[in-house]
């Protein structure tokens, strides 16, 4: 009985520690930020809007910052136009990156029961600084929409450099024609400064 209690306690501890039990160096509240000038255009059509007496005042659109914030409920995402796009993230510290994690909304929480706007194939690059246009490929990955919403991707191959900036390049999504939604992207590793 004690073993079951210990296992349940360990699982609850991990879940309450951002579901990973690991520091997220991309997390905005921990010091991560998005380099707005290096992001794909935000998808705006069909966005939620505020109105008074039926007069539309402004649209409510999630910015790329949403990607490094903890919410993963339906609509708590950044949508960019089309199926191919990118975002550059400044990490909280210069780190030796070991892995990435991407979390998408659960399909059973969506009103249409699907996640066609989820990214499918993507690559991550370590950048020397925010103006670096080439970067070092840290890995190319595939997010499987029918598996766990939270998936981990180790750096391929193991790199010896440390980085403060990463670029996430989405190649395609799971079939949505108009936009791709990104919910939560995490960067794990060891601080070097």
Secondary structure, DSSP 8 states (H G I E B T S, - for coil): -HHHHHHHHHHHHHHHTTTTSS--TT-GGGT-EE-GGGS--B--TT-EEEEETTEEEEEE---GGGGGSS--STT-SEEEESS-EEEEEEEEEEEEEEEEEEE---GGGSTTS--TTBB-EEEEEEESSTT-SS-EEEEEEE--TTS-SEEEEE-SS-----EEEEEEEE--BSS-SSEEEE-EEEEEEEE--
